[in-house]
Amino acid sequence: MNLQFVSEMQPRERYLHGSALIMYNISKLQKEVISCPEADLPNNIHDRLNELFEIKAKWTVEEITPYIM
């Protein structure tokens, strides 16, 4: 396997909706893919939103939609 190719791969956010988030890691100065499967979140909308906002303080409508629909 060509490891250089793997390290240069750029995930497309639209393929990750409801499964993972792309977040910027300030300490590493790079983007990271964080696993966040919709199925692992609480069913209660209040608890779900609390957990989502613990993961990330600010969301776009496009980012949060798979988690609240």
C-alpha positions as CSV (number, residue, x, y, z in Angstrom):
1,M,0.0,0.0,0.0
2,N,1.3,3.4,-0.9
3,L,1.3,5.2,2.5
4,Q,2.0,8.6,1.0
5,F,-1.3,8.3,-1.0
6,V,-3.3,7.4,2.1
7,S,-1.9,10.4,4.1
8,E,-2.9,12.7,1.2
9,M,-6.5,11.5,0.9
10,Q,-9.1,14.2,1.6
11,P,-12.4,12.8,2.8
12,R,-15.5,14.5,1.3
13,E,-17.8,15.7,4.1
14,R,-21.0,14.8,2.1
15,Y,-20.0,11.1,2.3
16,L,-19.7,11.3,6.1
17,H,-23.0,12.8,7.0
18,G,-24.5,11.0,10.0
19,S,-21.4,8.9,10.4
20,A,-18.5,11.2,11.1
21,L,-17.4,14.9,11.4
22,I,-14.4,16.7,10.0
23,M,-13.0,18.9,12.7
24,Y,-9.9,21.1,12.9
25,N,-7.5,20.0,15.6
26,I,-5.7,23.2,16.7
27,S,-2.9,21.4,18.5
28,K,-2.0,19.3,15.4
29,L,-2.9,22.2,13.0
30,Q,-4.8,19.8,10.7
31,K,-8.3,18.5,10.0
32,E,-9.3,15.2,11.6
33,V,-12.2,12.8,10.9
34,I,-14.1,12.1,14.1
35,S,-16.4,9.1,14.3
36,C,-19.9,10.2,15.3
37,P,-22.5,7.7,14.2
38,E,-26.1,9.0,14.4
39,A,-27.2,5.6,15.7
40,D,-25.0,6.0,18.8
41,L,-26.7,9.2,19.9
42,P,-29.7,9.2,22.4
43,N,-33.2,9.0,21.0
44,N,-34.5,11.8,23.2
45,I,-34.0,15.0,21.2
46,H,-33.0,17.1,24.3
47,D,-30.3,14.6,25.3
48,R,-29.2,14.2,21.6
49,L,-28.8,18.0,21.2
50,N,-26.9,18.2,24.5
51,E,-24.5,15.5,23.3
52,L,-24.0,17.0,19.9
53,F,-23.2,20.4,21.4
54,E,-20.7,18.8,23.7
55,I,-18.9,17.3,20.6
56,K,-19.0,20.6,18.7
57,A,-20.1,24.1,19.9
58,K,-21.1,25.5,16.5
59,W,-22.8,23.6,13.7
60,T,-24.0,24.5,10.2
61,V,-27.5,23.4,9.2
62,E,-26.0,21.0,6.7
63,E,-23.8,19.4,9.4
64,I,-26.4,18.9,12.0
65,T,-29.4,17.8,9.8
66,P,-28.5,14.1,9.7
67,Y,-28.4,14.0,13.5
68,I,-31.8,15.7,14.1
69,M,-34.0,14.3,11.3
